[in-house]
Amino acid sequence: MRANSLVELDRAHLVHPLASYRGHEAAGVRVLSSAKGATVTDAEGRELLDGFAGLWCVNAGYAQQSLIDAATKQLSQLAYATGYFGLGSEPAIRLAARLAEHAPGDLNHVYFTLGGSDAVDSTIRFIRYYHHAIGKPEKDQFISVESGYHGSSTSGAGLTALPVFHTGFGVPHDWQHKIPSHYAYRNPVGSDGETIIAASVASLRAKIAELGAERVAAFYAEPIQGSGGVLVPPAGWMKAMHAVCKEHDILFVADEVITGFGRTGPLFASAEDGIVPDFITAAKGMTSGYVPMGAVFLSDRIYDTIADGAGDAPIGHGQTYSGHPVSAAVGLACLDLYENGLLDNGRMAGNRLLEGLYSLADHPLVGDVRGRGMLAAIELVTDKERKTPLPAEADAGRRIFDRAWANGLIIRAFNQGILGYAPPLCCTEEEIDTIIDRTRMTLDQTLEDKDVRGALKD
Ligand SMILES: Cc1ncc(COP(=O)(O)O)c(C=O)c1O
């Protein structure tokens, strides 16, 4: 089918995630038609380096034969098996066991979902159930962090702290509360790590005091805030927040939907942060985006309390596709890749990526460079001293994305002038260097824009 007839069909029928529907109709879809390794090809034959791994998910790169083989073999052997009625399938059981082996501490129990949003949503339900089971149903208040993203389910969207996910949707709910982000580049307390940690600890303590510790059920945080603009907390931040929660008997959820599966280096960022959360949520890299799958990891204590609390009664939480055998088979093949070199390559490529991005720090538009492993960002400003964001007319989200695209590079261009990077972990050094070269070209072109030039400090 010709690309332009696809554009018409898309315009007429396909509802896109997080899009201005009218804006998208006017712009028209860009159709991707094939991909291999870190390179995707669009319907016009243009090849692009995917510096964002789809949506921070294609960690193994495209057209990985072992993943394709795992899926096709499982499709012909057993395309579906429910986990209801006491049934199961070998891939789901084996994947849960292998994940439990890799997960930090006693996070030994895995509930499979279809992605990140329903993983977060499942934690809300498990947490409520847990507190009922221990006889404290009044512990029903939830805290998360400004600029955080925890998906767009009816409940999870209220833990998310990005206004566009709230407006018009009636969230956050009155049981969902926020504390300020650690956002080091623009933190009112300054950029010193210890000071930021102390401020976040004080904010969390104050919020707990305001609500009453006996009412607070759980605290949610991403090891690195992804959709909020790749905001990297100072080392020790997660540990400090975890300690406050422990002190007040508040459950701690590490939302590792982006950071899990090698994105920051290890299989779980929580391991690097030195914490064993009560729950981890994961998705994306677990199946490298080839097939949908997410997971909730539950600690022994949480699992046992829920199990004993229910006694012989069933726990009313489930989905038709929980533990889907095809997704699980791909998950197992992904784990093989992670264990046999993909994590190592990701670490190597991540060092190169950060080195490359730091080499852009002296560019007139680059105010901040940050990242960990293969998760990084640069933040653009027109005045480095004042940290003045690009002018609104520069329409950074659209213009820079389009420009990078024209230069053969896919990145995430956030509206506030932040460029996000999350390349496949399989990238070669040459591919990383190309990402940097094409970024530099994109920045140089942006520097020539009239509105940007006009706003630049002389
Ligand atoms: C930290 C975090 N949690 C949850 C989600 C939601 O995941 P999904 O889009 O698979 O529903 C995302 C998605 O980007 C995420 O980054």
The ligand as a Gaussian input file, in Angstrom:
#p B3LYP/6-31G(d) Opt

LIG

0 1
 C        8.237000       4.807000      34.730000
 C        7.075000       4.387000      33.891000
 N        6.035000       3.775000      34.470000
 C        4.986000       3.365000      33.752000
 C        4.936000       3.542000      32.388000
 C        3.742000       3.077000      31.610000
 O        4.078000       2.010000      30.796000
 P        3.195000       1.624000      29.507000
 O        3.345000       2.740000      28.540000
 O        3.808000       0.324000      29.065000
 O        1.807000       1.457000      29.965000
 C        6.009000       4.149000      31.736000
 C        6.005000       4.348000      30.282000
 O        6.843000       4.986000      29.704000
 C        7.103000       4.607000      32.501000
 O        8.131000       5.240000      31.947000

